[in-house]
Amino acid sequence: MRVHLGSDHAGLELKDHLVAWLRDHGYEPVDHGPFVYDALDDYPVFCLRAAEAVAAERAEGHDSLGVVIGGSGNGEQMAANKVAGVRSALVWSEETAALAREHNDANVVSVGGRMHPVEDMTRFIEVFLTTPFSGDERHVRRIGQLASYETTRELPPLPESAQGHA
């Protein structure tokens, strides 16, 4: 499986660690940068490229995934989610990593390089990469609503229980 990575200066050390870890565990890492420490670099430059690559390869039928990394992971997740076809989840535990895949079929994971020890974040990435989407109807339906909104910008209809309250 190909795994696209992008970060900023705060995630550089973890990204470099993950590139080697992924290679050692049979993945094909694709590093979108940065490649040197620059305290003034901008995460969108690298995270958008990683997310674009994931979206393009998945549109071609590949099972590629992505990892974006920053100090907190918040901005990096937001950047990745601007790319059509990307569902990026900020994870901070093994449980959130598993649920991102099982329930949301997330195809990009975001972590905060300054939030946890490297060993923990590596485990979060491992859980994310090895957990399959459940395929449950309710999750497929919800993802479909998001995908439809992404292309049409039309809100999903309100359920009967909410009609008259909006």
DSSP file with accessible surface (Angstrom, degrees, kcal/mol):
  #  RESIDUE AA STRUCTURE BP1 BP2  ACC     N-H-->O    O-->H-N    N-H-->O    O-->H-N    TCO  KAPPA ALPHA  PHI   PSI    X-CA   Y-CA   Z-CA
    1    1 A M              0   0   71      0, 0.0    27,-2.8     0, 0.0     2,-0.4   0.000 360.0 360.0 360.0 136.9    0.0    0.0    0.0
    2    2 A R  E     -a   28   0A  79     25,-0.2    63,-1.9    27,-0.1     2,-0.5  -0.701 360.0-166.2 -87.0 135.9    1.2    3.5   -0.9
    3    3 A V  E     -ab  29  65A   0     25,-2.2    27,-2.7    -2,-0.4     2,-0.4  -0.981   7.0-151.9-126.7 117.8    1.1    6.0    2.0
    4    4 A H  E     -ab  30  66A   4     61,-2.5    63,-2.9    -2,-0.5     2,-0.4  -0.753  14.5-164.6 -91.5 135.0    1.5    9.7    1.2
    5    5 A L  E     +ab  31  67A   0     25,-2.8    27,-3.0    -2,-0.4     2,-0.3  -0.945  15.5 164.0-124.8 141.3    3.0   11.9    3.9
    6    6 A G  E     + b   0  68A   0     61,-1.8    63,-1.9    -2,-0.4     2,-0.2  -0.983   9.9 148.5-148.3 150.6    3.2   15.7    4.4
    7    7 A S  E     - b   0  69A   0     26,-1.6    39,-0.3    -2,-0.3     2,-0.2  -0.802  34.8-114.8-154.0-165.6    4.0   17.8    7.4
    8    8 A D    >>  -     0   0   15     61,-0.8     3,-1.2    -2,-0.2     4,-0.8  -0.683  55.0 -74.3-129.7-170.4    5.4   21.1    8.5
    9    9 A H  G >4 S+     0   0   38     29,-0.4     3,-0.7     1,-0.3     4,-0.5   0.863 130.6  56.2 -57.9 -35.5    8.5   21.8   10.6
   10   10 A A  G 34 S+     0   0   16      1,-0.2    -1,-0.3     2,-0.1     4,-0.2   0.737 115.1  38.1 -71.0 -21.5    6.8   20.7   13.8
   11   11 A G  G <> S+     0   0    0     -3,-1.2     4,-3.0    58,-0.4    -1,-0.2   0.404  87.9  99.5-106.0   0.5    6.0   17.3   12.2
   12   12 A L  H <X S+     0   0   15     -4,-0.8     4,-2.8    -3,-0.7     5,-0.2   0.912  82.3  48.2 -56.9 -47.7    9.3   16.8   10.3
   13   13 A E  H  > S+     0   0  156     -4,-0.5     4,-2.1     1,-0.2    -1,-0.2   0.932 115.4  44.3 -63.1 -44.7   11.0   14.5   12.8
   14   14 A L  H  > S+     0   0    7     -4,-0.2     4,-2.9     2,-0.2    -1,-0.2   0.917 112.5  53.0 -66.1 -41.0    7.9   12.3   13.1
   15   15 A K  H  X S+     0   0    0     -4,-3.0     4,-2.5     1,-0.2    -2,-0.2   0.946 109.5  48.0 -59.6 -46.6    7.4   12.2    9.3
   16   16 A D  H  X S+     0   0   72     -4,-2.8     4,-1.5     1,-0.2    -1,-0.2   0.904 112.5  49.5 -62.2 -39.9   11.0   11.2    8.8
   17   17 A H  H  X S+     0   0   71     -4,-2.1     4,-2.5    -5,-0.2    -1,-0.2   0.925 111.4  49.4 -61.7 -44.7   10.6    8.4   11.4
   18   18 A L  H  X S+     0   0    0     -4,-2.9     4,-3.3     2,-0.2     5,-0.3   0.862 103.3  59.3 -68.2 -34.6    7.4    7.2    9.8
   19   19 A V  H  X S+     0   0   16     -4,-2.5     4,-2.0     2,-0.2    -1,-0.2   0.952 112.5  40.1 -57.4 -47.1    8.9    7.1    6.3
   20   20 A A  H  X S+     0   0   44     -4,-1.5     4,-2.6     2,-0.2    -2,-0.2   0.925 115.9  50.8 -67.6 -43.1   11.5    4.6    7.6
   21   21 A W  H  X S+     0   0   33     -4,-2.5     4,-1.1     1,-0.2    -2,-0.2   0.919 110.9  48.8 -61.5 -45.1    8.9    2.7    9.7
   22   22 A L  H ><>S+     0   0    0     -4,-3.3     5,-2.6     2,-0.2     3,-0.6   0.934 111.5  48.6 -61.2 -46.8    6.5    2.4    6.8
   23   23 A R  H ><5S+     0   0  148     -4,-2.0     3,-1.5    -5,-0.3    -2,-0.2   0.929 110.4  51.8 -59.6 -44.1    9.2    1.1    4.5
   24   24 A D  H 3<5S+     0   0  131     -4,-2.6    -1,-0.2     1,-0.3    -2,-0.2   0.708 109.7  51.2 -65.2 -21.7   10.4   -1.4    7.2
   25   25 A H  T <<5S-     0   0   98     -4,-1.1    -1,-0.3    -3,-0.6    -2,-0.2   0.136 124.9 -95.9-106.3  18.6    6.8   -2.6    7.5
   26   26 A G  T < 5S+     0   0   67     -3,-1.5    -3,-0.2     1,-0.3     2,-0.2   0.559  82.2 126.9  86.2   9.3    6.1   -3.3    3.8
   27   27 A Y      < -     0   0   42     -5,-2.6    -1,-0.3    -6,-0.2   -25,-0.2  -0.559  60.0-126.6 -92.0 163.8    4.4    0.0    2.9
   28   28 A E  E     -a    2   0A  98    -27,-2.8   -25,-2.2    -2,-0.2     2,-0.2  -0.851  29.3-159.3-110.2  93.1    5.5    2.3    0.0
   29   29 A P  E     -a    3   0A  17      0, 0.0     2,-0.5     0, 0.0   -25,-0.2  -0.508   7.7-163.0 -75.8 141.1    5.9    5.8    1.6
   30   30 A V  E     -a    4   0A  41    -27,-2.7   -25,-2.8    -2,-0.2     2,-0.7  -0.974  11.6-151.0-122.8 112.8    5.8    8.8   -0.6
   31   31 A D  E     +a    5   0A  46     -2,-0.5   -25,-0.2   -27,-0.2   -27,-0.1  -0.758  17.9 179.9 -92.2 115.4    7.3   11.9    1.1
   32   32 A H        -     0   0   40    -27,-3.0   -26,-0.1    -2,-0.7    -1,-0.1   0.300  48.9-168.7 -96.0   6.4    5.8   15.2    0.0
   33   33 A G  S    S-     0   0    0      1,-0.3   -26,-1.6   -28,-0.2    -1,-0.3  -0.253  73.6-147.1  99.1 173.2    8.0   17.2    2.3
   34   34 A P        -     0   0    5      0, 0.0    -1,-0.3     0, 0.0     3,-0.1   0.578  38.4-177.8 -74.5 167.8    9.3   19.2    3.9
   35   35 A F        +     0   0  137      1,-0.2     2,-0.3    -2,-0.2    -2,-0.1   0.531  66.1  33.9-113.3 -12.9   12.7   17.7    3.6
   36   36 A V  S    S-     0   0  108      2,-0.0     2,-0.4     0, 0.0    -1,-0.2  -0.962  93.7 -92.9-137.9 156.6   14.7   20.2    5.8
   37   37 A Y        +     0   0  142     -2,-0.3     2,-0.3    -3,-0.1   -28,-0.0  -0.558  46.7 163.9 -72.8 125.2   13.8   22.0    9.0
   38   38 A D    >   -     0   0   81     -2,-0.4     3,-2.3     1,-0.1   -29,-0.4  -0.871  26.7-157.3-142.3 106.0   12.4   25.5    8.3
   39   39 A A  T 3  S+     0   0   50     -2,-0.3   -29,-0.1     1,-0.3    -1,-0.1   0.657  94.0  52.1 -60.6 -14.3   10.6   27.1   11.2
   40   40 A L  T 3  S+     0   0  147      2,-0.1    -1,-0.3   -31,-0.0    -3,-0.0   0.305  80.6 123.4-105.8   8.4    8.7   29.4    8.8
   41   41 A D    <   -     0   0   19     -3,-2.3     2,-0.5     1,-0.1   -32,-0.1  -0.212  58.9-125.0 -69.7 163.8    7.4   26.7    6.4
   42   42 A D    >>  -     0   0  105      1,-0.1     3,-1.1   -34,-0.1     4,-0.7  -0.952   3.8-145.6-116.2 122.6    3.7   26.4    5.8
   43   43 A Y  H >> S+     0   0   82     -2,-0.5     4,-2.9     1,-0.2     3,-0.6   0.814  94.0  65.4 -58.5 -33.9    1.8   23.1    6.3
   44   44 A P  H 3> S+     0   0   46      0, 0.0     4,-2.0     0, 0.0     5,-0.4   0.890  93.4  63.0 -58.4 -34.1   -0.7   23.6    3.5
   45   45 A V  H <> S+     0   0   64     -3,-1.1     4,-0.5     1,-0.2    -2,-0.2   0.906 118.2  24.6 -55.0 -43.0    2.2   23.4    0.9
   46   46 A F  H <X S+     0   0   36     -4,-0.7     4,-1.9    -3,-0.6    -1,-0.2   0.852 121.5  52.1 -94.3 -38.8    3.0   19.9    1.9
   47   47 A C  H  X S+     0   0    0     -4,-2.9     4,-2.6     1,-0.2     5,-0.2   0.877 107.4  52.8 -71.3 -36.8   -0.3   18.5    3.3
   48   48 A L  H  X S+     0   0   61     -4,-2.0     4,-2.9    -5,-0.4    -1,-0.2   0.903 109.0  51.1 -63.8 -38.2   -2.3   19.6    0.3
   49   49 A R  H  X S+     0   0  143     -4,-0.5     4,-2.0    -5,-0.4    -2,-0.2   0.916 111.1  47.3 -65.4 -42.2    0.1   17.7   -1.9
   50   50 A A  H  X S+     0   0    1     -4,-1.9     4,-2.0     2,-0.2    -2,-0.2   0.941 115.1  45.8 -63.7 -45.3   -0.1   14.6    0.2
   51   51 A A  H  X S+     0   0    0     -4,-2.6     4,-2.7     1,-0.2     5,-0.2   0.907 110.5  53.0 -66.5 -41.1   -3.9   14.7    0.2
   52   52 A E  H  X S+     0   0  116     -4,-2.9     4,-2.6     1,-0.2    -1,-0.2   0.908 108.9  50.6 -58.9 -42.0   -4.1   15.5   -3.5
   53   53 A A  H  X S+     0   0   19     -4,-2.0     4,-2.4     2,-0.2     5,-0.2   0.910 110.4  49.1 -65.0 -41.3   -2.0   12.4   -4.2
   54   54 A V  H  X S+     0   0    0     -4,-2.0     4,-2.7     2,-0.2     5,-0.2   0.954 113.1  46.8 -61.2 -49.7   -4.3   10.2   -2.0
   55   55 A A  H  X S+     0   0   17     -4,-2.7     4,-2.2     1,-0.2    -2,-0.2   0.919 113.1  48.9 -60.9 -43.8   -7.4   11.5   -3.7
   56   56 A A  H  X S+     0   0   50     -4,-2.6     4,-1.0    -5,-0.2    -1,-0.2   0.931 114.1  44.8 -63.9 -44.1   -6.0   11.0   -7.2
   57   57 A E  H  <>S+     0   0   23     -4,-2.4     5,-2.4     1,-0.2     3,-0.3   0.895 112.6  50.5 -70.5 -37.7   -4.8    7.5   -6.6
   58   58 A R  H ><5S+     0   0   68     -4,-2.7     3,-1.8     1,-0.2    -1,-0.2   0.887 105.8  56.7 -67.0 -34.9   -8.0    6.4   -4.9
   59   59 A A  H 3<5S+     0   0   89     -4,-2.2    -1,-0.2     1,-0.3    -2,-0.2   0.800 105.1  53.1 -64.3 -25.8  -10.0    7.8   -7.9
   60   60 A E  T 3<5S-     0   0  136     -4,-1.0    -1,-0.3    -3,-0.3    -2,-0.2   0.381 129.0 -99.6 -87.8   1.0   -7.9    5.4  -10.0
   61   61 A G  T < 5S+     0   0   69     -3,-1.8    -3,-0.2     1,-0.3     2,-0.2   0.525  78.1 135.7  95.3   6.7   -8.9    2.5   -7.8
   62   62 A H      < -     0   0   93     -5,-2.4    -1,-0.3    -6,-0.1    -2,-0.1  -0.506  57.8-131.2 -84.7 158.4   -5.8    2.3   -5.6
   63   63 A D        +     0   0   94     -2,-0.2    -5,-0.1     2,-0.0    -1,-0.1   0.038  50.7 154.0 -97.9  28.2   -6.0    1.8   -1.8
   64   64 A S        -     0   0    2    -10,-0.1     2,-0.3   -11,-0.1   -61,-0.2  -0.169  21.7-169.0 -57.9 148.5   -3.6    4.6   -1.0
   65   65 A L  E     -b    3   0A   1    -63,-1.9   -61,-2.5     2,-0.0     2,-0.3  -0.820   7.5-137.8-130.7 171.5   -3.8    6.4    2.3
   66   66 A G  E     -bc   4 108A   1     41,-1.7    43,-2.4    -2,-0.3     2,-0.4  -0.942   7.7-158.6-136.0 157.3   -2.2    9.5    3.7
   67   67 A V  E     -bc   5 109A   0    -63,-2.9   -61,-1.8    -2,-0.3     2,-0.4  -0.996  11.0-174.2-133.3 124.0   -0.6   10.9    6.9
   68   68 A V  E     -bc   6 110A   1     41,-2.8    43,-1.8    -2,-0.4     2,-0.4  -0.963   8.4-170.2-120.3 142.4   -0.3   14.6    7.7
   69   69 A I  E     +bc   7 111A   0    -63,-1.9   -61,-0.8    -2,-0.4   -58,-0.4  -0.992  16.9 145.0-138.9 135.2    1.5   15.8   10.7
   70   70 A G  E     - c   0 112A   0     41,-1.6    43,-4.3    -2,-0.4    44,-0.4  -0.717  64.6 -72.9-142.5-161.1    2.0   19.2   12.4
   71   71 A G  S    S+     0   0   12     41,-0.3    43,-2.0    -2,-0.2    44,-0.2   0.962 130.4   3.2 -67.2 -49.6    2.4   20.4   16.0
   72   72 A S  S    S-     0   0   46     40,-0.2    40,-0.4    41,-0.1    -1,-0.1   0.649  92.5-128.3-106.2 -23.7   -1.2   19.7   16.9
   73   73 A G  S  > S+     0   0    0     38,-0.2     4,-2.0    17,-0.1     5,-0.2   0.253  80.7 107.8  90.4 -11.7   -2.5   18.1   13.7
   74   74 A N  H  > S+     0   0   72      2,-0.2     4,-2.3     1,-0.2     5,-0.2   0.966  79.5  39.6 -64.8 -57.1   -5.4   20.5   13.6
   75   75 A G  H  > S+     0   0   11      1,-0.2     4,-2.6     2,-0.2    -1,-0.2   0.885 114.7  54.6 -62.3 -36.6   -4.4   22.7   10.7
   76   76 A E  H  > S+     0   0    6      2,-0.2     4,-2.5     1,-0.2    -1,-0.2   0.905 108.4  48.5 -65.8 -39.9   -3.0   19.8    8.7
   77   77 A Q  H  X S+     0   0   46     -4,-2.0     4,-2.4     2,-0.2    -1,-0.2   0.925 111.2  50.8 -64.3 -43.7   -6.3   17.9    9.0
   78   78 A M  H  X S+     0   0  111     -4,-2.3     4,-0.5     2,-0.2    -2,-0.2   0.913 110.7  49.1 -60.8 -43.6   -8.2   21.1    7.9
   79   79 A A  H >< S+     0   0   10     -4,-2.6     3,-1.5     1,-0.2     4,-0.4   0.953 111.3  48.5 -61.1 -49.4   -5.9   21.4    4.9
   80   80 A A  H >< S+     0   0    0     -4,-2.5     3,-1.7     1,-0.3    -1,-0.2   0.891 105.7  58.5 -60.0 -38.0   -6.3   17.8    3.9
   81   81 A N  H 3< S+     0   0   59     -4,-2.4    -1,-0.3     1,-0.3    -2,-0.2   0.609  91.2  70.4 -71.9  -8.3  -10.1   18.0    4.2
   82   82 A K  T << S+     0   0  173     -3,-1.5     2,-0.5    -4,-0.5    -1,-0.3   0.654  80.9  91.3 -77.6 -14.9  -10.1   20.9    1.6
   83   83 A V  S X  S-     0   0    8     -3,-1.7     3,-2.1    -4,-0.4    -3,-0.0  -0.711  89.1-114.3 -86.3 123.8   -9.2   18.3   -1.1
   84   84 A A  T 3  S+     0   0   71     -2,-0.5     3,-0.1     1,-0.3    -2,-0.1  -0.318 100.9  21.7 -57.2 132.7  -12.2   16.7   -2.8
   85   85 A G  T 3  S+     0   0   32      1,-0.3     2,-0.4    -4,-0.1    -1,-0.3   0.333  96.6 117.5  91.3  -6.2  -12.5   13.1   -2.0
   86   86 A V    <   -     0   0    5     -3,-2.1     2,-0.5    -6,-0.2    -1,-0.3  -0.791  40.7-173.3 -98.2 136.1  -10.4   13.2    1.2
   87   87 A R        -     0   0   57     -2,-0.4    20,-1.7    18,-0.1    21,-1.5  -0.925  16.3-173.9-122.8 101.1  -11.8   12.4    4.6
   88   88 A S  E     -d  108   0A   8     -2,-0.5     2,-0.4   -11,-0.2    21,-0.2  -0.840   5.4-162.7-103.1 135.7   -9.1   13.3    7.1
   89   89 A A  E     -d  109   0A  17     19,-2.0    21,-2.8    -2,-0.4     2,-0.6  -0.954  16.5-136.2-120.4 133.3   -9.4   12.5   10.8
   90   90 A L  E     -d  110   0A  39     -2,-0.4     2,-0.4    19,-0.2    21,-0.2  -0.773  30.9-166.4 -82.1 122.5   -7.4   13.9   13.6
   91   91 A V        +     0   0    3     19,-2.6    21,-0.4    -2,-0.6     3,-0.1  -0.887  28.9 165.6-117.7 147.4   -6.4   11.1   15.9
   92   92 A W        +     0   0  149     -2,-0.4     2,-0.3     1,-0.2    -1,-0.1   0.235  69.4  28.9-139.2   9.2   -5.0   11.1   19.4
   93   93 A S  S  > S-     0   0   30      1,-0.1     4,-1.9    31,-0.1    -1,-0.2  -0.972  82.9-102.8-159.4 167.4   -5.5    7.5   20.5
   94   94 A E  H  > S+     0   0   92     -2,-0.3     4,-2.5     1,-0.2     5,-0.2   0.895 120.9  54.5 -62.6 -38.1   -5.7    4.0   19.2
   95   95 A E  H  > S+     0   0  140      1,-0.2     4,-2.8     2,-0.2     5,-0.2   0.927 108.2  46.3 -64.5 -44.3   -9.5    4.1   19.5
   96   96 A T  H  > S+     0   0   26      1,-0.2     4,-1.9     2,-0.2    -1,-0.2   0.873 112.1  52.7 -68.5 -31.4   -9.9    7.3   17.5
   97   97 A A  H  X S+     0   0    0     -4,-1.9     4,-1.1     2,-0.2    -2,-0.2   0.931 112.5  44.2 -65.7 -44.6   -7.5    5.9   14.8
   98   98 A A  H  X S+     0   0   17     -4,-2.5     4,-3.2     1,-0.2     3,-0.5   0.934 113.9  49.4 -66.5 -44.9   -9.6    2.7   14.6
   99   99 A L  H  X>S+     0   0   55     -4,-2.8     4,-2.4     1,-0.2     5,-1.1   0.846 102.2  62.6 -65.3 -33.1  -12.9    4.5   14.5
  100  100 A A  H  <5S+     0   0    4     -4,-1.9     6,-2.6    -5,-0.2     4,-0.4   0.888 115.9  32.0 -58.5 -37.9  -11.7    6.9   11.8
  101  101 A R  H  X5S+     0   0   27     -4,-1.1     4,-1.2    -3,-0.5    33,-0.3   0.920 121.4  47.7 -83.4 -49.5  -11.3    3.9    9.5
  102  102 A E  H  <5S+     0   0   73     -4,-3.2    32,-1.8    31,-0.2    33,-0.4   0.902 129.2  18.9 -61.6 -44.9  -14.2    1.7   10.8
  103  103 A H  T  <5S+     0   0   61     -4,-2.4    -3,-0.2    -5,-0.2    -1,-0.2   0.774 136.3  30.0 -98.7 -34.2  -16.9    4.3   10.9
  104  104 A N  T  4<S-     0   0   85     -5,-1.1    -3,-0.2    -4,-0.4    -2,-0.1   0.467  85.4-135.0-109.9  -5.1  -15.7    7.1    8.6
  105  105 A D     <  -     0   0   30     -4,-1.2    -4,-0.3    -6,-0.3   -18,-0.1   0.889  35.2-168.4  47.7  42.2  -13.6    5.3    6.1
  106  106 A A        -     0   0    1     -6,-2.6   -18,-0.2     1,-0.1    -1,-0.2  -0.339  18.6-169.1 -59.4 140.6  -11.0    8.1    6.6
  107  107 A N  S    S+     0   0    3    -20,-1.7   -41,-1.7     1,-0.2     2,-0.4   0.432  71.5  46.5-114.1  -2.2   -8.3    8.0    3.9
  108  108 A V  E     -cd  66  88A   1    -21,-1.5   -19,-2.0   -43,-0.2     2,-0.4  -0.997  68.7-157.4-136.6 137.1   -5.9   10.5    5.6
  109  109 A V  E     -cd  67  89A   0    -43,-2.4   -41,-2.8    -2,-0.4     2,-0.4  -0.917   4.8-157.8-114.0 141.7   -4.9   10.6    9.2
  110  110 A S  E     +cd  68  90A   0    -21,-2.8   -19,-2.6    -2,-0.4     2,-0.3  -0.970  13.0 177.4-120.3 134.9   -3.6   13.6   11.0
  111  111 A V  E     -c   69   0A   1    -43,-1.8   -41,-1.6    -2,-0.4     2,-0.7  -0.956  30.7-119.0-133.9 155.3   -1.5   13.6   14.2
  112  112 A G  E >>  -c   70   0A   2    -21,-0.4     3,-1.9   -40,-0.4     4,-0.7  -0.850  14.7-157.5 -96.6 112.1    0.2   16.2   16.3
  113  113 A G  T 34 S+     0   0   21    -43,-4.3   -42,-0.2    -2,-0.7   -41,-0.1   0.655  94.9  45.1 -63.4 -15.9    3.9   15.8   16.4
  114  114 A R  T 34 S+     0   0  160    -43,-2.0    -1,-0.3   -44,-0.4   -42,-0.1   0.287 101.2  70.2-107.5   8.3    4.1   17.7   19.7
  115  115 A M  T <4 S+     0   0  106     -3,-1.9    -2,-0.2   -44,-0.2    -1,-0.1   0.708 102.3  16.0 -99.8 -25.5    1.2   16.0   21.4
  116  116 A H  S  < S-     0   0   58     -4,-0.7    -1,-0.2    -3,-0.0    -5,-0.0  -0.964  86.4 -82.8-145.5 161.0    2.4   12.4   22.1
  117  117 A P     >  -     0   0   68      0, 0.0     4,-2.2     0, 0.0     3,-0.5  -0.314  45.5-113.0 -62.6 151.1    5.6   10.3   22.3
  118  118 A V  H  > S+     0   0   44      1,-0.2     4,-2.7     2,-0.2     5,-0.2   0.871 116.3  57.0 -55.0 -39.3    6.8    9.0   18.9
  119  119 A E  H  > S+     0   0  140      1,-0.2     4,-1.9     2,-0.2    -1,-0.2   0.906 107.9  47.0 -62.1 -41.6    6.0    5.4   19.9
  120  120 A D  H  > S+     0   0   75     -3,-0.5     4,-2.4     2,-0.2    -1,-0.2   0.933 113.0  47.9 -66.1 -44.9    2.4    6.3   20.6
  121  121 A M  H  X S+     0   0    1     -4,-2.2     4,-2.3     1,-0.2    -2,-0.2   0.891 109.1  53.7 -66.6 -35.6    1.9    8.2   17.4
  122  122 A T  H  X S+     0   0   11     -4,-2.7     4,-2.5    -5,-0.2    -1,-0.2   0.924 109.2  49.4 -62.3 -41.4    3.5    5.4   15.4
  123  123 A R  H  X S+     0   0   95     -4,-1.9     4,-2.8    -5,-0.2     5,-0.2   0.905 107.6  53.9 -64.6 -40.3    1.0    3.0   17.0
  124  124 A F  H  X S+     0   0   14     -4,-2.4     4,-2.5     1,-0.2    -1,-0.2   0.928 110.8  46.9 -58.7 -43.2   -1.9    5.3   16.1
  125  125 A I  H  X S+     0   0    0     -4,-2.3     4,-2.8     2,-0.2    -2,-0.2   0.922 111.1  51.6 -65.6 -42.3   -0.7    5.3   12.4
  126  126 A E  H  X S+     0   0   63     -4,-2.5     4,-1.8     2,-0.2    -2,-0.2   0.932 110.9  47.4 -60.7 -45.6   -0.3    1.5   12.5
  127  127 A V  H  X S+     0   0   10     -4,-2.8     4,-1.2     1,-0.2    -1,-0.2   0.936 112.5  50.3 -61.4 -45.4   -3.9    1.1   13.8
  128  128 A F  H >< S+     0   0    0     -4,-2.5     3,-0.5    -5,-0.2    -2,-0.2   0.935 112.5  46.2 -57.8 -47.7   -5.2    3.5   11.2
  129  129 A L  H 3< S+     0   0   10     -4,-2.8    -1,-0.2     1,-0.2    -2,-0.2   0.773 117.5  42.0 -69.6 -26.7   -3.4    1.7    8.3
  130  130 A T  H 3< S+     0   0   82     -4,-1.8    -1,-0.2    -5,-0.2    -2,-0.2   0.485  92.1  93.1-102.2  -3.8   -4.5   -1.8    9.4
  131  131 A T    <<  -     0   0   18     -4,-1.2     2,-0.1    -3,-0.5     3,-0.0  -0.798  66.3-144.4 -93.3 125.3   -8.1   -1.2   10.4
  132  132 A P        -     0   0   94      0, 0.0     2,-0.2     0, 0.0   -27,-0.1  -0.463  24.5 -98.4 -84.4 159.3  -10.6   -1.8    7.6
  133  133 A F        -     0   0   51      1,-0.1   -31,-0.2    -2,-0.1   -30,-0.1  -0.552  29.2-136.7 -68.9 137.1  -13.8    0.2    7.0
  134  134 A S        -     0   0   52    -32,-1.8    -1,-0.1   -33,-0.3   -31,-0.1   0.820  17.5-145.7 -69.6 -31.7  -16.8   -1.7    8.5
  135  135 A G        +     0   0   41    -33,-0.4    -1,-0.1     1,-0.2   -32,-0.1   0.546  36.0 164.8  76.0   6.4  -19.0   -1.1    5.5
  136  136 A D    >>  -     0   0   76    -34,-0.3     4,-2.5     1,-0.1     3,-0.6  -0.288  46.8-119.9 -57.6 142.2  -22.1   -0.9    7.8
  137  137 A E  H 3> S+     0   0  125      1,-0.3     4,-2.9     2,-0.2     5,-0.2   0.860 111.0  54.1 -53.9 -43.8  -25.0    0.6    6.0
  138  138 A R  H 3> S+     0   0  105      1,-0.2     4,-2.0     2,-0.2    -1,-0.3   0.889 111.5  45.3 -63.1 -36.0  -25.4    3.6    8.4
  139  139 A H  H <> S+     0   0    6     -3,-0.6     4,-2.5     2,-0.2     5,-0.2   0.909 112.7  50.0 -73.9 -40.4  -21.7    4.5    7.8
  140  140 A V  H  X S+     0   0   75     -4,-2.5     4,-2.4     1,-0.2    -2,-0.2   0.927 111.4  50.5 -60.8 -42.9  -22.0    4.1    4.0
  141  141 A R  H  X S+     0   0  107     -4,-2.9     4,-1.9    -5,-0.2    -2,-0.2   0.928 111.6  46.8 -61.3 -46.0  -25.1    6.3    4.1
  142  142 A R  H  X S+     0   0  111     -4,-2.0     4,-1.9     2,-0.2    -1,-0.2   0.905 112.1  49.0 -66.6 -42.6  -23.4    9.0    6.1
  143  143 A I  H  X S+     0   0   24     -4,-2.5     4,-2.7     1,-0.2    -1,-0.2   0.896 109.3  54.8 -63.8 -37.6  -20.3    9.1    4.0
  144  144 A G  H  X S+     0   0   37     -4,-2.4     4,-2.6    -5,-0.2    -2,-0.2   0.884 105.1  52.6 -61.5 -39.6  -22.6    9.2    0.9
  145  145 A Q  H  X S+     0   0   84     -4,-1.9     4,-2.4     2,-0.2    -1,-0.2   0.913 111.1  46.7 -62.9 -41.9  -24.3   12.3    2.3
  146  146 A L  H  X S+     0   0  112     -4,-1.9     4,-2.5     2,-0.2    -2,-0.2   0.928 112.7  49.1 -65.6 -43.7  -20.9   14.0    2.8
  147  147 A A  H  X S+     0   0   43     -4,-2.7     4,-1.4     2,-0.2    -2,-0.2   0.904 111.5  49.9 -63.4 -40.6  -19.8   13.1   -0.7
  148  148 A S  H  X S+     0   0   60     -4,-2.6     4,-3.1     1,-0.2     5,-0.5   0.940 111.6  47.7 -63.8 -46.0  -23.0   14.4   -2.2
  149  149 A Y  H  X S+     0   0   89     -4,-2.4     4,-2.3     1,-0.2    -2,-0.2   0.900 105.8  59.9 -61.9 -38.1  -22.7   17.7   -0.3
  150  150 A E  H  < S+     0   0   63     -4,-2.5    -1,-0.2     1,-0.2    -2,-0.2   0.856 117.5  30.2 -59.8 -34.4  -19.1   18.0   -1.4
  151  151 A T  H  < S+     0   0  112     -4,-1.4    -2,-0.2    -3,-0.4    -1,-0.2   0.826 133.4  28.0 -95.5 -35.0  -20.1   17.9   -5.1
  152  152 A T  H  < S-     0   0   61     -4,-3.1    -3,-0.2    -5,-0.2    -2,-0.2   0.691  83.0-141.0 -99.9 -24.3  -23.6   19.5   -5.0
  153  153 A R     <  +     0   0  157     -4,-2.3     2,-0.5    -5,-0.5    -4,-0.2   0.675  57.8 136.0  64.4  18.0  -23.4   21.8   -2.0
  154  154 A E        -     0   0  140     -6,-0.3    -1,-0.3     1,-0.0    -2,-0.2  -0.850  57.1-122.9 -96.4 130.6  -27.0   20.8   -1.3
  155  155 A L        -     0   0  142     -2,-0.5     3,-0.1    -3,-0.1    -1,-0.0  -0.393  29.9-105.1 -68.5 146.2  -27.8   19.9    2.3
  156  156 A P        -     0   0   55      0, 0.0    -1,-0.1     0, 0.0   -11,-0.0  -0.357  48.5 -91.6 -65.5 150.4  -29.2   16.5    3.1
  157  157 A P        -     0   0  120      0, 0.0    -3,-0.0     0, 0.0     0, 0.0  -0.313  42.7-108.2 -64.2 147.9  -32.9   16.5    3.8
  158  158 A L        -     0   0   81     -3,-0.1     5,-0.1     1,-0.1     2,-0.0  -0.511  33.8-114.3 -71.4 143.8  -33.9   16.8    7.5
  159  159 A P    >>  -     0   0   78      0, 0.0     3,-2.0     0, 0.0     4,-0.8  -0.355  31.6-104.2 -71.5 161.9  -35.3   13.7    9.1
  160  160 A E  G >4 S+     0   0  175      1,-0.3     3,-0.9     2,-0.2    -2,-0.1   0.868 120.0  63.1 -54.7 -36.9  -39.0   13.9   10.2
  161  161 A S  G 34 S+     0   0  106      1,-0.3    -1,-0.3     3,-0.0    -3,-0.0   0.715 109.2  40.5 -65.3 -17.2  -37.9   14.2   13.8
  162  162 A A  G X4 S+     0   0   31     -3,-2.0     3,-1.7     2,-0.0     4,-0.3   0.490  85.6 116.3-108.5  -5.1  -36.2   17.6   13.0
  163  163 A Q  T << S+     0   0  114     -3,-0.9    -3,-0.0    -4,-0.8     0, 0.0  -0.391  78.1  24.4 -69.5 139.4  -38.8   19.1   10.6
  164  164 A G  T 3  S+     0   0   85     -2,-0.1    -1,-0.3     2,-0.1    -4,-0.0   0.417 110.3  77.6  87.7  -2.0  -40.4   22.2   11.8
  165  165 A H    <         0   0  159     -3,-1.7    -2,-0.2     0, 0.0    -4,-0.0   0.403 360.0 360.0-116.2  -0.8  -37.4   23.0   14.1
  166  166 A A              0   0  115     -4,-0.3    -2,-0.1    -8,-0.0    -8,-0.0  -0.681 360.0 360.0-103.4 360.0  -34.9   24.3   11.6
